[in-house]
Amino acid sequence: MKISITYIISSLLVLSILTSCKGATESNNHHEEESHEEHHETNTHLTKNQIASIGLKLGDFSKIKVNDYVKATGVLGLPPNAYAFVNAKSAGIVSGHKKFIEGNFINKNEIIAYLEHPDFIAKQQEFLITKAKLDLQKMELKRQQELMEAQAGVAKSLQTAKAELDILKATYMGLSQQLSYLGINTTSLSPDNIQKQIPIRSPMSGYITKINMHNGVFVQPSTSLMEIVADDHLHLELDVFEKDIEKIKVGQKISYTTPAVNSILYQGEISVIGKEFNSTSKTVRVHGHLEGKRPIFLKDLFINAKIWMNDITVNALPENAIINEGNNSFIYAVLNENDEETEFLKINIKTGATNNGYTQVTPIDKIPENAKIVTEGAYYVYAQSKNGELSHEH
């Protein structure tokens, strides 16, 4: 039986077309499977029965007022006028040192020790002699004036008496000021009560932090004998990062703890915002007053603080709407919905402050327009997504 060439060629053409169609169909099917697989990995699907059984609720963001805060660290600090150094007012030998130790509280003008030096005696002696000469010169001037009035005096003698009186007044006032500076009362000073020592007094009330003297030591005015700090003006010195500094306002409340001492929550208030930027730590120094109960006084004690913002209105969702996974947080939004099932899209978010069961939410991913948010039962959607992943891996 003869087969024509035309028939053979026609058969080959048909076979080639069928093969091509089959390959295209298989390619399309494979592509659809990949798309479905990728689609399955991205989103989560729940049937109407599943949604009904778990009590899933859909809604939208709520507008609520929250009192957000900025975290800060710092120390318990003191202003410059809270520090005082005790120095000797003159060279001398320390004696009669009171038994103070570091940490003791001392009152203003309380005697710390005494200072002795022969110059103190000489200075008082010189003052008393000058005082006696001054009294005598006053009488001499009066006598010269009376002689001049009786036309029995000499003008030059009167002038000399006035000049000598002025010199003695200047000397007297100078010595009086020097002795007052040393702590000697010149009003009651007499030859019978010349003092051989002068008191060293505390310039203010506060706690002793350093003592650099003892009985018998010779000191100079430049020697710092003691350091005192007053806790009356104890305040908070907080370091706030540059990204947060624009949120800080004078009058905002502070809550803080002293981790090294206890876990008590103390209160304060922003008083001053620094104007200098620390380029190393990328922070700005903020000062705060202490309110209510105060922590134990320890200079430069480390603190953890929260600076509370004023109430602001934000987008928020119930806490049950938010899923936390490691360092990430997300919610679910409805992407597609039909009679058989609902498709949910995972939305990455950033969370903020929480108030009365609602948490501030800022979406990182775009939410489809008019999409409903899962407000109750988000955990079940999350669990279903995990089941889907396991089934897909299997």
C-alpha positions in Angstrom: 0.0 0.0 0.0 1.4 3.3 -1.0 1.3 6.3 1.3 1.5 9.6 -0.4 4.1 12.1 0.5 1.4 14.7 1.0 -0.3 12.5 3.7 2.9 12.0 5.6 3.7 15.7 5.6 0.2 16.5 6.8 0.4 13.9 9.6 3.7 15.3 10.8 2.4 18.8 10.9 -0.6 17.8 13.0 1.6 15.9 15.4 3.9 18.9 15.8 0.9 21.2 16.6 -0.5 18.8 19.2 2.9 18.4 20.9 3.3 22.2 21.0 -0.2 22.7 22.5 0.5 20.0 25.2 3.8 21.7 26.1 2.2 25.1 26.4 -0.6 23.6 28.5 1.9 21.9 30.9 3.9 25.1 31.1 0.8 27.1 32.0 -0.3 24.6 34.6 3.2 24.6 36.1 3.1 28.4 36.2 -0.3 28.4 37.9 0.9 26.0 40.5 3.9 28.2 41.3 1.7 31.3 41.5 -0.7 29.5 43.7 2.1 28.2 45.9 3.7 31.7 46.2 0.2 33.1 46.9 -0.4 30.5 49.5 2.9 31.3 51.3 2.1 35.0 51.4 -1.5 35.2 52.6 -3.7 33.2 54.9 -7.2 31.7 54.0 -10.0 30.9 56.3 -13.4 29.4 55.4 -16.7 30.9 56.6 -17.1 28.1 59.1 -13.6 28.6 60.5 -14.3 32.3 61.0 -17.6 31.6 62.7 -16.1 29.0 65.0 -13.3 31.2 66.3 -15.4 34.3 66.8 -13.3 36.4 64.5 -14.1 40.1 64.5 -13.3 42.7 61.9 -13.1 46.5 62.3 -11.0 49.5 61.8 -8.5 51.7 63.7 -9.7 53.5 66.8 -8.7 57.1 67.6 -7.6 57.2 71.3 -5.6 59.4 73.5 -2.4 57.9 74.9 0.3 59.2 77.2 3.4 58.1 75.4 6.9 58.4 76.9 10.5 58.8 75.9 13.1 56.6 77.6 16.2 58.3 79.1 19.1 57.5 81.4 21.1 59.8 83.7 22.2 60.5 87.2 21.1 62.4 90.3 23.0 65.6 89.9 23.6 68.9 91.7 23.9 72.5 90.4 27.3 74.3 90.9 26.0 76.3 93.9 25.3 73.0 95.7 29.0 72.4 96.2 31.2 74.2 98.7 34.9 73.8 99.5 36.2 74.7 103.0 39.5 76.6 102.9 41.6 78.1 105.6 41.3 81.9 105.6 44.9 82.2 106.5 48.0 80.1 106.9 48.1 78.3 110.2 48.1 75.0 112.1 44.8 73.0 112.4 43.8 72.2 116.0 40.6 71.2 117.8 39.4 69.2 114.8 35.9 67.9 115.3 35.3 64.2 114.8 33.6 64.5 111.4 33.7 61.7 108.9 32.7 61.6 105.2 28.9 61.2 104.9 28.1 63.3 108.1 25.6 66.1 107.8 26.9 69.5 108.9 25.0 72.7 109.5 25.9 76.2 108.1 28.3 78.1 110.4 29.1 75.0 112.4 32.7 75.0 113.7 34.7 72.3 111.9 38.1 73.0 113.5 40.4 75.8 114.7 43.4 77.5 113.1 46.4 78.8 115.1 49.1 81.1 114.1 51.2 83.8 115.9 50.1 86.4 113.2 46.6 86.2 114.6 47.8 87.5 118.0 50.0 90.2 116.3 47.1 91.4 114.2 44.8 91.8 117.2 47.6 93.5 119.1 48.1 95.9 116.2 44.4 96.6 116.0 44.1 97.4 119.7 47.1 99.7 119.6 45.7 101.5 116.5 42.4 101.9 118.3 44.0 103.5 121.3 46.1 105.9 119.1 42.9 106.8 117.2 41.1 107.7 120.4 44.1 109.8 121.5 44.3 111.6 118.1 40.7 112.5 118.2 41.3 114.3 121.5 44.4 116.0 120.0 42.4 117.2 117.0 39.7 118.6 119.3 42.3 120.4 121.4 43.9 122.0 118.2 40.4 123.2 117.1 39.7 124.8 120.4 43.1 126.6 120.3 42.4 127.9 116.8 39.0 129.2 118.0 40.7 131.0 120.8 43.3 132.4 118.4 46.0 130.7 120.3 46.7 127.8 118.0 48.8 127.3 114.9 47.1 126.3 111.6 49.8 123.9 110.6 49.4 122.0 113.9 45.6 121.6 113.2 46.3 120.4 109.7 48.8 117.8 111.0 46.3 116.6 113.6 43.7 116.1 110.9 46.1 114.2 108.7 47.3 111.9 111.4 43.7 111.2 112.4 42.8 110.2 108.8 45.8 107.8 108.7 44.8 106.1 111.9 41.2 105.8 110.8 42.3 104.0 107.6 44.6 101.7 109.5 41.9 101.0 112.1 39.3 100.2 109.4 41.7 98.0 107.5 42.7 96.0 110.6 39.0 95.7 111.6 38.1 94.2 108.2 41.0 91.8 108.3 40.1 90.5 111.7 36.4 90.2 110.8 37.4 88.2 107.7 39.3 85.8 110.1 36.3 85.5 112.3 37.3 87.7 115.2 34.7 90.1 116.6 36.4 93.4 116.8 33.5 95.1 118.7 34.2 93.1 121.8 38.0 92.7 121.3 40.0 94.0 124.2 43.6 93.5 125.6 42.0 91.0 128.0 40.5 88.6 125.4 43.0 88.4 122.5 42.4 85.1 120.7 45.2 82.7 119.7 43.1 80.8 117.3 40.3 81.4 114.8 37.4 79.1 114.0 37.0 77.2 110.6 33.2 77.2 109.9 31.0 75.4 107.4 29.9 77.8 104.6 26.6 75.9 104.2 24.6 73.0 105.3 25.1 69.7 103.6 26.9 66.4 103.5 30.6 66.0 103.9 32.1 64.2 100.9 35.8 64.8 101.4 38.1 65.7 104.4 41.7 66.7 103.8 42.9 67.8 107.2 43.8 66.6 110.7 45.1 68.2 113.9 48.7 69.5 113.6 48.7 69.9 109.8 49.9 73.3 108.5 47.6 74.6 105.8 47.6 77.5 103.4 44.5 79.5 102.1 44.8 77.6 98.8 44.4 74.2 100.6 40.9 72.6 100.3 40.2 71.2 103.8 36.7 69.8 103.2 34.1 69.4 100.5 30.4 69.7 101.3 27.4 69.1 99.0 23.9 70.2 99.7 21.0 68.0 98.5 18.4 70.8 98.8 18.8 71.3 95.0 19.3 67.7 94.1 17.9 67.2 90.6 17.8 64.8 87.6 20.3 65.0 84.8 19.0 63.0 81.9 20.5 62.3 78.5 17.8 62.3 75.7 18.7 61.1 72.2 18.5 63.7 69.4 15.6 61.9 67.7 13.5 62.4 70.8 14.5 65.9 71.9 11.8 67.7 69.9 9.2 65.8 72.0 10.5 67.1 75.3 8.8 70.2 76.9 9.3 71.9 80.2 6.7 70.7 82.7 6.4 67.2 81.4 6.3 64.5 84.2 9.1 62.1 84.8 9.0 58.7 86.5 12.4 57.1 87.4 14.1 54.3 89.3 17.5 53.8 90.9 18.3 50.2 89.9 21.4 50.0 92.1 19.5 50.9 95.3 15.9 49.7 94.9 12.9 49.3 92.6 10.8 52.2 93.9 9.2 54.4 91.3 10.0 58.1 92.0 8.5 61.2 90.3 9.9 64.4 88.8 9.2 67.1 86.3 11.2 68.6 83.4 12.6 72.0 84.4 15.4 72.9 81.9 16.2 71.6 78.4 19.9 72.0 77.6 21.1 73.8 74.5 24.3 71.8 73.9 24.4 68.7 71.7 26.8 65.9 72.7 28.2 64.7 69.4 29.7 61.6 71.0 26.6 60.2 72.6 24.2 61.9 70.3 22.2 63.3 73.2 21.0 66.5 74.8 21.1 67.0 78.6 17.7 67.6 80.2 17.3 68.7 83.9 14.3 67.8 86.1 13.1 68.7 89.6 12.3 65.9 92.1 8.8 65.6 93.4 7.4 63.8 96.4 9.4 61.0 97.9 13.1 61.3 97.1 15.7 58.5 96.7 18.6 58.2 99.1 21.2 60.9 98.4 24.2 59.4 96.6 26.1 61.8 94.3 26.0 60.7 90.6 23.6 57.8 91.4 22.5 56.2 88.0 18.8 56.3 87.1 16.5 54.9 84.5 13.7 57.3 83.5 10.6 57.8 81.4 9.6 61.2 80.3 5.9 61.3 79.7 4.5 63.1 76.7 1.3 65.1 76.8 -1.9 63.2 75.7 -1.9 62.8 71.9 -4.6 61.2 69.6 -3.3 58.2 67.6 -4.5 55.2 65.6 -4.8 52.3 67.9 -6.0 48.7 67.9 -7.0 46.3 70.7 -4.0 44.4 72.1 -5.6 41.1 70.8 -5.3 42.4 67.3 -1.5 42.5 67.4 0.8 39.6 67.0 4.3 39.8 68.3 6.9 37.4 66.8 10.4 38.0 68.1 11.3 41.7 67.5 8.5 42.0 64.9 4.8 43.0 65.3 2.0 42.6 62.7 -1.7 42.6 62.2 -4.0 41.1 59.7 -6.2 42.9 57.1 -8.9 41.4 54.8 -7.6 41.3 51.2 -10.4 39.3 49.5 -13.7 38.0 50.7 -16.3 35.7 49.0 -19.0 33.2 49.9 -16.6 30.4 50.5 -13.5 31.9 52.2 -11.7 35.1 53.2 -8.1 35.9 52.4 -6.0 37.8 55.0 -2.9 39.9 54.4 -0.2 40.2 57.0 0.7 43.9 57.7 4.0 44.7 59.5 3.6 47.4 62.1 5.4 49.5 64.7 3.7 49.7 68.1 3.7 52.6 70.5 2.1 53.3 73.9 -0.7 51.2 75.4 -3.7 52.7 77.2 -6.8 50.9 78.5 -6.2 47.8 76.4 -5.5 49.7 73.2 -2.0 50.0 71.6 -0.8 52.7 69.2 -0.2 51.2 65.8 1.8 52.6 62.9 1.7 50.4 59.7 5.0 49.7 58.0 3.4 47.9 55.0 0.7 49.5 52.9 -2.9 48.6 53.9 -5.3 48.1 51.0 -7.8 50.9 50.7 -11.0 50.4 52.8 -9.6 47.0 54.0 -11.1 45.7 57.3 -8.7 44.9 60.2 -8.9 41.8 62.3 -9.6 43.2 65.8 -10.4 40.0 67.6 -9.0 36.5 66.9 -5.8 37.6 65.2 -4.0 34.8 67.0 -6.1 32.1 65.2 -5.3 33.7 61.8 -1.7 33.5 62.8 -2.0 29.9 63.9 -3.7 29.0 60.6 -0.9 30.7 58.7 1.6 28.4 60.5 -0.5 25.4 59.8 -0.5 26.4 56.1 3.3 26.6 56.2 3.6 23.2 57.7 1.2 21.6 55.3 3.1 23.3 52.4 6.4 22.0 53.6 5.0 18.5 54.0 
